[in-house]
Amino acid sequence: MKNSPNYKNGQFQNLNPTPALTEGVSYTSVLKEFFLEKKEHRKPTSQLPSQKTDLFKLDPGEAVLTWFGHSSYFLQVDGKKFLVDPVLSGNASPLKFTTRSFPGSDVYTMEDIPDIDYLIITHDHWDHLDHDTVVKLKPRIHNVITGLGVGAHLEHWGFDPEIITELDWNEETLLEPGFLINSAPARHFSGRTFKRNTTLWSSYILTTPSNRIFIGGDSGYDDHFKTIGDKFGPFDLVILENGQYDKNWKYIHMLPEEVVRAAEDLHAKRLLPVHWSKFALGNHPWNEPIKRVTKEAYAKNITILHPLIGETLNFKQPFKGPRWWESIT
């Protein structure tokens, strides 16, 4: 880790200066606004609609994706099964009575997940790396791909170090013939306590025999998207965070309009916005991210996928899903 060009002065650094808070904003004002000022519709007032598929009975030749809400999803591509940032325990916090998932967003449990060829963890925040979920899935996880330092959490929880591959930005590893993964920058931060940036946060380019997929993790907007798009694009599918943004932390999470701009930079054939519809981690209404990103995507002629939570879709086929969030306040 200390030999990484991205590790300086005892912690990992973003490519460009990235303050945790917007200029002129203090942690005191952020906490006051988050906890004391009333916000309208941060959480849905009724149960979210969902679907559920038996993931054990999928046609292994079909390219499918199942979104579990927030940034957790299952991918089956060219016969291999991938699981990204699974949080299926019902909360995204060290305090289980806080940051509870929205009603209807927990249709899948750990028991519903089949054997996973590759678990991908983009960074170690609680809403992306969930202890209860990964420990219960441990017997079914064959390999793990993650950033520098993140594997220490998994080893502490009993994972075999031999199955864990840690990558620095701009490194690649051959998973098996025809399957390659590249680690790329993101503009974010890491940490499960008050100590930050001792592990690396990353995005990933997954190349399979018939697909190229961008796994974005969390990131503020920056020029790394264009660099990645010019080098690796076009992408059959880009999966980008869209939610939990705020004027107070504009450098570490994208606004919905920036999500579409990033998809353009990446030369995306299809965009799947995630990081919304399960937890209230920002101050905006729960469904504002999808309203804004779909409006911008349609204006820019970007094909956008907006499945129900739990819906399994073939991401290579035309998508005609309903705007299901419009009927929920």
N, C-alpha and C positions, 0 to 999 in steps of 0.2 A: 504493500500500500504506500509506504513512504517513498518508494522509487517511482511512483506514478507521476507523470507530468502534471496531473490534475490535483495533486496533494501538496499543499504549501502551508507553512506556519501551523502545522498540527491539525489540518482539516482539509477536506476536499473543497474545491472551488469551482464555480461556474465559469464558462468561457469568457463571459463579460460580467462586469460588476452587477451584482444582483442583491440589492437590499431586501431584507425580509419584509420590511414595511415601506410603504410609500413615503416619500420625503414629507416631513412635517407631521407624521403620525407617530404616536407613542403607544406602547403596549397598554398603558392605562386607559387611553381613549378607546382602543380596540376592545378591551375587556368590558368597559362600560357600555359601549354600543351593542356588543354581542349579548350580554346578559341582562342589561337593565332597560334598554330601549325596546319597546314593543315592535315586532316585525310582523307584517301581514303574510300569512300563507307560507311561512317557512316550511311547514309540514302539511301534507294533504289532509283534508278533513274526513276523507272516507278511504276505504281500502282500495289499493291499487289493483287493477286487473292483471292477471298473469296467466301463463300457460305452463304446462309441464310435459316434458318428453322423457321417455325411458331411454336414457343415454346408453344403457347397456345393449340396446337392440338397434342401434344405428347401422345403416348400410356403411361398411368400412370404406367403400369407394366414393362416398359422397362428401363434398366439401361443405361443412356446416359449422355454424357458430351458434352458441347459446349464451345469451347475456343474462347474468344473475343480478343485475342492478349494480349501480356504482361502477367500479372498475374491475369487477370480477366476471370472467367469461371463460367458456370452454370452446376450444377449436379442434375440429377434426379435419386434417388436411392430408391428402394423399396417403391415407391409411394410418397416419400417426395422430395421437391425441395429445393436445396441449392444454394446460390450465394456467390462467394468468391471474395473479393477485387475488386468490380466493378468500373471501370473507363471508362465511356462511353461518356464523355463530350468533347473529342477531344484534351485534353492537360493534362499534369501531372505536373503542376506548379502553384504557386500562381499568376504568371504573365501569363495571358492567351495567350499572343503573343509568349510565349516561350514554349519549350518542346511540340511541336505539334505532334499529332499522324501521322504516315505514311499514305499516300494516299492508300485507299482500306482497311484500318484496322478498320474503323468505320461503318461497315455494319449494326450493331445493334445500336439502340437507347434505351433510357429508356422506351419508349412506347412499345418496343418489349419484355419486361420482364414480365412474368406472376406473380401471387402472389407467394411470397417466404416464405416457412416455416421457413428457418433459413438463415440469413445473417451472414457470417463469415468474420471478419476483422482480418488479421494477425498482422498488426501494422499500425501506423498512418502516414507513409510517404505519400506524395502527389500522388505517382504513385500506391498506394494501398487503400487509403481512400480519395475519391473524394467528396467534398462537394456537387457539383451540381448533381452528380449522385445519391447519397444516399438520398438527400432531395427530389428529384423528385420521387424516389421509395418508400419513407416513407409510403404512404398509403397501399402499397402492401407487406410490410415486417412485418411478424408476430412475429419474434423473432430475437435477435442478440446475437452472441457469439463472444467475443473478449478478449483481455488481460487487465490486471489491468490498470486503468486510461484512457483507450481509450474511454470508454463509456461517459466520460465527454464531448468529442467533440460532440457526437451524442445527448446528452441531451441538449447541447447548441444550437443545430440545430433543436430542437423541438421534439426529440424522447421521447416516454414515458419511464421513467426509469424502469418500471415494465417489459418491454420486453427485457431488456438488461441483459445479464449474463457475468460478468467479471471473468476470471479465471487466477490464478497464474500457473506457471509451475508445472506439476505433480498433478494438480487437475483434477477432472472429474465431469461431470454432466449428469444425465439421461435426455435426451431430451423428450422422451416418451417411452413407452414399446418397447424394441427392438432396440432403437437408443441411443447410448452412445457416448459422445465426451470427449476426454482427451486432456488437454493442455500439451505441451511438450516444452523443450528449443529450441531455435535457437541461432545462433551466429551472432548478427547483432547490431542494435541500433535503436533509435526512435527519433522523433521530427519533428515538422512542422515549426519551426523557428530555430534560432541559438542555442536555449536552447535544450539540448539533454537528452534523457534517463529518462524523467519523466513519461513515460508510458512504458508498457511492450510489447516486440515483442515476437511472439510465433509461434510454429508449432502445428498441431492438428492431432489427430488420431480419425477418424470417423468410428465407428462400427455400422453397420446396420444389419438387420436380415440375409442378404446374402452377405455382402461385408465388407471389411476392407480397408480404404483409408487413405493414409498419405498426409496431406495438409501442404506443407513445408514452405510457406512464403519465406522470404529472409533469407539466412544464409551462412556464410562461412563454410568451411569444419572443422569438429572437431569430437571428439569421441562420441558426443551425438547421432549421427546417429546409431552407433552400439548399444548403450544402448537402444535406442528406438526399433531397429529391434529385438534385443534379447528378449525384454519384450513383444512387441506387434505383431511382424511379424509372418508369412509372410503377405505381403500386396497384395491385388488384384491389387491395383494401387497406385503408388507413384507419386506425383506431386511436382517437384523440380525446383527451379529457375535455369536458364541457360542463362546468359547474363548480360551485364552491369558490367562485371568484369574488372579488370585492375591490372597491376603490382603494381600500387600505393596504392591500397586498397585490397590487397590479403586476408586479414583476414575476411572481411565482405561480400564477394561474392565469390562463387565457380567458379573455372575454369571448363570448360566442362568435362574434364577428372575426376575431383573431383565429379562432378554430378553423373557420372556412378559409381564411388567408393561408394558414399553415397547410391545409389540405391542397390548396393550389400550389404552394411551394413544393410540396411532395409529389406533385403530378399524380394525384389520387384518381383512380377510376370510381371508387366508392368510399364514402365516409361513414364511419360508425361513431357517433358521439357517446362517450361514457362519462363516468364520474358524476352522475346525477341520479335522482329518483330512488335513493335508498337511505341516505343520511342527510341531516341538516348540519352542514359544516360551514356554511356561508350565511350571509344576511339576506340573500335574495329569495323571492318566492320559489317554491320547490320546482315549479314547472316553467319558470322564466328561461332557463338555459335552453330547453328544447324549442320553445317558441322562437327565441331569437336566432338560434343556429339554423333551424329549418327555413326561416324567412330569408336569411342571408344565403344559404346554400341554393335555394331555388332561384334567387336573384342572380347568382353567379353560375347557374347551370351545373352545380355539383350534385351528383347522385348521392342521396343521403339515406341511410338505413335507420329506422326508428322502431325496432321490434318491441313487443311487449316483454316485460321481464319474464324470463323463462322460455320465451319462444325460440324454437330451433329453426333457423333459416339457412337455406343454401345461398351463401353470399355471392355466388357467381351468377345467379339468376335474377331477373327483374324483380324489384321489390315494390309491392303495392299495399303495404300495411296501413292501417288506419291511424289517424292522429288521435290516439286514444287518450291523451292527456287533456284534451279540450273539454271533456265531460266531467272533469274532476277539479274541484277548487283547492 
